Amino acid sequence: MGLGGTENVVLQLCEILKPYVNKVVVCSCGGVNTEKLANIGITHYEIPDIEKKSIKTFFKAARALKRIVKKERINIIHTHHRMAAFYVRFLKLYKKRIFISTAHNTFTDKKLLTKYSYKRSNVIACGEMVRQNLISYYGLNEDKVVTIHNAVKAFDGNLSDDLTLKSYKDSGYTLVGNIGRLSEQKGMEYFIRSLPMVKEKVPLIKYFIVGDGDRREYLVELSNNLGLNDDICFLGYRTDIRNIMMQSDFLVLSSLWEGLPLTPIEAFSVKKTIIATAVDGTVEVVKDGVNGILIPPKDSGAIAENVIDLCKNPELRERLEKAAFETYQNDFSFDGYSERVLAFYKELCNPQV
């Protein structure tokens, strides 16, 4: 378990369900969040990485899952990856158990595998676009797929200055952040390429990127090649995402695809607005000109144009920030999410006759 929206959702579910069940057990290939699981009293088993495509990994993971389910007397299985759902289906672990899967993204690949994996499952789609993708593209029964939007807890208010960001802020710079895995999906290169255009109109500006991933080296090299090594801060992996957001002026989400991203919801919860690509479930959170700004994906010019606009128009930014926080309170609060999750579980465990 590493940095990412899916891992955060797993942690949230553990916290929500723990008071209502005998035991919560999490299986993953490890990572930074295992310590968080231990802190809230959740049993964790490390298993092989189920995304690896090898016969050896498959049999090791299959043996481990069957052993854990039997040992812990599991009667509800909740997966968060279609390969995890595949294992449950293939090993027939769903028999005599409640089988739930959360789909976190839209896809247009592995059609037969996806349909097979989810066919016996009660599926939670993290957004309506994800739900429609499962029904229209993969042919899942619409009665077996429900939408429960992701959410985040209210920010605890504990602000701890990042010294790098503070030094720039104290020198009068506008700080614009982009937060996420450094992967193709997040489109960080388009964010980086927008900065030279922005600097022509807004000289006192700094970009910062939070996250890590397989494209880090490429993105750092791109920044250097564009002569931006002094203008972009790579802050790496952070556990204090909203603390960092609080120190920004606004955020950019440059993703090429999303399920229902947590980044805008996190930003809204700390009264920050966002410039986001109009892809998939992002448009379920960000309403153009209301609580943020929507732009086409892969468009550095559009990023630059709107960054400049927000820098030069504080009244617009203030209006968007106010509406962003209202959106969080009304639609994406943790209390509301908890109620919907518990209602879903209770309905499956005690169906109406």
Protein Blocks (a to p, Z undefined) as FASTA:
>chain_A
ZZdfklmmmmmmmmmmmmmmmbdcdddebdjklmmmmmnopacdddddfkbccfklmmmm
mmmmmmmmmmnopabdcdfbfklmmmmmmnommgopacddddfbdcdehklmmmmmmmmp
ccddfbfklmmmmmmmnopafklpccddddddddehiacddfklmmmmmnopacdddedd
ddfklommmmmmmmmmmmmmmmbacdddedddjklmmmmmmmmmnopmmmpccebjafkl
mlmmmmpmbdcdfbfbdcbdfklmmmmmnopacddddehjlmmmmcghklmccddehilk
lmmmmmmmmmmmmmlmmmmmmmmmmmmmmmmcfklmmmmmmmmmmmmmmccZZ
